[in-house]
């Protein structure tokens, strides 16, 4: 098995259907399996999967779990030499699987890579970043309050610009610090060495991608962004409309990440 494609659906039936159909439209010579974790959905997701998709593996969650726990469970059941984590609100291009496998085969030191992600209006989603530092989060804290004037001012600082890699044109493949897990193309042998996502982070998600990429870099692996293929991310932005419970989770996981890796970061072990 070349690729195990994993997606988690939590009451996202329509997004999930479109996501799975985009996978089925893929043009690739590589053998792949599709694993869907139905995260205790109540919107008819289970019935839709049973009736409309017969060649996928469904892992029903007995109760609602976080993104990290669900993906770890699915990875343990996956058979591919590559593991592709994909959000339910993402649609792949027809050549995405083929291009990503060939890219990873050509870059054997890559633990994980990501393709170009576009919003549904065709604009670029910034999905590769530099590692954050305490200074980054000093400037990023007002991001959680960006509907007020000071939040907007801090969001335009050079520190945040560097963090978001706004100096990079996103038109050439390059090594980066970390990539967003909306499409997370992982090498199985790297997972075997680095481990799964850290379940010590506060669920349901945030910072699991930063943490995993940091751990990969400290083990000598590389992380890549490639614009050679793309996918569409129908980003719902539910966590950024206002300060809410997910904002608190983000802040908590930020503190966990910095506490966990501050010494390694200060010593430059990820460089």
N, C-alpha and C positions, 0 to 999 in steps of 0.2 A: 504494500500500500504506500503510495507516494504522499498523499495529503489527507489529513483528517481535518475537515472543516467543522468548527464548533460554533454554535450560536445559542444564546440563552434568550428565551422569550417570557416576558412577564406581562400578560394582558396586552400584547402587541400583535394580535392576530393578523391584521391587515399588513402591517410592516413586515412581519415574519413571512407571510405568504409571498410578498414581492421579493424578499431576500432569497428565499428558497428557489423561486422561479428563476432569479438571476443566476443562481448556482447551476441550475439545470441547463441554462442556455450556454454555459461555458464551453468553449472550443479548446479542448486540450487532449493531448495523447497520454497524459499522466492519469494514473488510477487514483480515484479519491472516494472517500466515504463522508457522509454528512451526519453529524450528531447534533440533535436538538435537545436542549434541556428545557422542558416545560416547567417553569418556575411557579407551580401551583396556580396557574392562570384560571380565571373564572369567566372568561369571555368567549369560550368555545374553541380555544386554541387546540385542545386535545382532540376534539372531534374533527377539526380542520386537518390536522396532521394525519389522523387515521384515515380519513376519506380521500384526501387529495394527494398525499405523498406516501407512496408505498415502499420506496427504496431508501428510506432514511432510518437512522437509529434514534429512537425517542427515549430519553431518560426523564421520566416524570419525577419532580421533586415532591416529596410527601408534605412539605411545608415550604413557605416562601423563604428562600435563602438569598444571600448576597451574591453579587457578580463573581467575587473571588472564589467563594466556596463552590459555586456551580461550575465554574470553568475548571477548577482543580479536579473536581469529580469527573468531568467529561474527559480531561486530558488523561486521567488514569485508565479510561476505557478506550482511548484512541489507539490506532494501530499504525498511523502514518509516520514516515520518516520526517515529515514536516507537519506542524500543527498550526492551522490557521484559525485564530479567534476572530469572529466577525460579529459586530453588533446587529441586532435584529432590524435596525433601521438603516442598514447599508445595502446597496445593490451593486454587485460586482459588474465590471465590464466583461465582455465575452472573452477577452484575452488575459484577464487578470491572473487566473490560476497558472496558465502556461508561462506567462512572463515572470511571475514571482518565483516559480520553481527554478526556471533557468537562471534567474538572477542569483538565487541562493546557491545553486550548484556552481556558479562562477565565482562565488565569494564564500569559500569554505570556512572562513573565520567569522562569518556573520551568525550571531546567535539569533537575531530577529531583524526583520526589515518591515517596511511599510511602503505602500504605493502612494501616489498622489490621491488625496481625498478632495472632492468638490462638494460644496453645498448644492442643494437641488436647483439653485438659480445659476449654477455653473461657476461660481466664484470659488477661489481656493480656500480650503480649511487649513489653518496652520497646525499641522499634526506632527511636527518634529521640533524638538526644543533643546536648549542647553540645560544642564543640570541646575536646579535652583540652589541658592545659597541663603543663609539667614538674611543677607541684604536684599535678595530678591523678594523674600516674603515680607520684609519691612515695607517695601514699595508696593507689594502685591496685596497687602492687607486691605487698603482702601478699595481694591477691586471688588470686594464683597459689598461695598457701599457705593458702587460706581454710578448709581442714579443721582447721587449728589455731586456737586461741583468738584470737591476735592478728590473724589474717586476718579473722575475723568482726568483730572490733572496728573495724578500719580500714574494712571494707566498709560500715559504718553511719555513716561520717563525713559532715559537711555537704559537703565537697568532692566526694565520690562521689555524694551525693544530688543536688547541682547538676548534675554531669556527666550523670547518668542522667535528669535532668528530672523528678524525683519530685514537684516542685511543680506540675506540669502535669497536668490531669485527663484528657488525651487524648480529650476529647469534642468539641473544636472544632478545625476546621482552622486551622493556623497555620504561619508561616515558622519554620524551625528551622536549626540549624547543619549537621547532617549526619544521614543516615539509613542504616540497616543494609541491606546489599545483598541480603538474602534475597528481597525484591521491590523492584526498582530500576527505576523507570519514567522513562527518560531521553528527552530531546528530541534528535533527530538534529542539528539546527542547533547545539545546545550542544556536542555531541560534536565536531562539525567545528571548533569554535573552541577548545575546551578540550583535546581530544585523548583518547586511550584511557586505560585503566588503566595505571599506571606499572609496567612490567615490570622496573624496577630494584628493586622490593620482593622480599623473599625468598619463593619459592613454598612452599606452594601458595596461601595467602591470608592475610588480615588486613591491615587499614588501607587496602586499596585503595579502600573506600567513603569513609573519612574523607579520604584524600588527594584523591580526585576532587571531593568536595564542597568542600573547601577551595580547590582550584584554581578551581572554578566561582564561588565567592564572591569571589575576588580579581579575577575577570573581570567582576563586576557582575551575575552571575546569582543567582537565589534557589533555595532548597531548601524543600520543603513536606512537611508531614504532613497527611493527611486521613483522618478516621474515617468518611467517608461510605460506604465499602465496606470489606470485610475479606477476609482469607485466613487459612487455617489452616497453621501451621508446625509440622510434626512434628519439632521440634528434637531432634537426637540427642544433643547435649551431649557428644560424644566427646572434645572438646578441653578440657573443664572438670572432668573427674572427678579428675584428678591432674596434677601437674607432669610434662609429657612433651615430646616433640619439638615439637608444635604450640605449646606454651607458650613454648619458646625462639624459634620463628618469630615469635610475637606480640611478644615482647620486642625482637627484632632489628628488626622493621618499625616498632615504636614509636620506636626510636632513629633510624631512617632518616627517619621522618616529622618528628620534632622537629628533626633537623639540617637537613633540607630546607627547612622552613618557619618556623624560629624567628625569623628577621629579619622576615618578613612578618607573623607573628603579633604580635611585639613592636610593630610599627608600626601594627597594626590594619588592615591592608589587606583583611582579610576582613570587616570590619564596614561 
